[in-house]
Amino acid sequence: MAESAKVKKYLAYWFQLGKKIIIPSRNTVILPSKILNGHGYASEFEECWQLVTNENIGDCYLEGTSQTIQQLLSSKWDITECARCNMPVPMIDVGVQSSSCVCNDMDNWPNNELPSPRQPINNQDNLKRISESLKHKKNKQK
């Protein structure tokens, strides 16, 4: 089953590469301009997430895919890494899948010269790990 956090990460990564969410019931296409904010997701991304996970909105899907967000949140799907570009992609858990990676229609991806999309980073946790590592090394030298 694709966990909510995995689907959220999937959307965040693809938004960073310019993929949009399509909401046919509202005849709308959405691409948050700000996805990350420090150690969390930006409020614009969170608002988009709330919208696309609202069952009353109807079907929403990522540009270039046919699976709806509601389908991805069901027990039939999981989010794994694309063998071609290492980006998160939906994979069917049960049955046969006919679609390919979301990167299939992106001529310029994968591009190892650009920074890869990422999750939010908690700088405090990283600094704490570095501090603990330095303390450990210092104590070892005594």
Residue pairs with C-beta under 8 A, 6 or more apart in sequence:
1 74
1 75
1 76
1 77
1 78
1 93
2 72
2 73
2 74
2 77
2 78
2 79
2 90
3 79
4 53
4 73
6 78
6 79
6 88
7 69
7 72
7 73
7 79
8 41
8 49
9 79
9 88
9 119
10 62
10 72
10 79
10 88
10 89
10 90
11 21
11 48
11 49
11 52
11 62
11 69
12 35
12 36
12 41
12 45
12 117
12 119
13 87
13 88
13 117
13 118
14 62
14 87
14 88
14 102
14 117
15 31
15 32
15 35
15 45
16 35
16 117
16 118
17 87
17 106
17 109
17 117
18 31
19 31
19 62
19 63
19 64
19 102
20 29
20 30
20 31
20 62
20 63
21 29
21 30
21 31
21 48
21 52
21 60
21 61
21 62
21 63
21 69
22 28
22 29
22 60
22 61
22 62
22 63
23 29
23 30
23 51
23 52
23 57
23 58
23 59
23 60
24 58
24 59
25 57
25 58
25 59
26 57
29 63
30 48
30 51
30 52
32 42
32 44
32 45
32 47
32 48
33 44
34 42
34 43
34 44
34 45
35 41
35 42
35 44
35 45
36 42
36 45
36 118
36 119
36 120
37 43
37 120
38 120
38 121
38 123
39 120
39 121
39 122
39 123
39 124
39 125
40 120
41 49
41 120
51 57
51 60
52 60
52 69
53 69
53 70
53 73
55 70
59 68
59 70
60 68
60 69
60 70
61 67
61 68
61 69
62 69
62 102
64 102
64 104
64 105
64 106
65 90
65 99
65 102
66 99
67 77
67 90
67 99
71 77
72 79
72 90
75 93
76 92
76 93
76 94
76 95
77 90
77 91
77 92
77 93
78 90
78 91
78 92
78 93
79 88
79 89
79 90
79 91
80 88
80 89
80 91
81 87
81 88
81 89
82 88
82 89
82 101
82 102
82 103
84 101
84 103
84 110
85 101
85 103
85 109
85 110
86 110
86 116
87 101
87 102
87 103
87 109
87 110
87 117
89 101
89 102
89 103
91 97
103 109
103 110
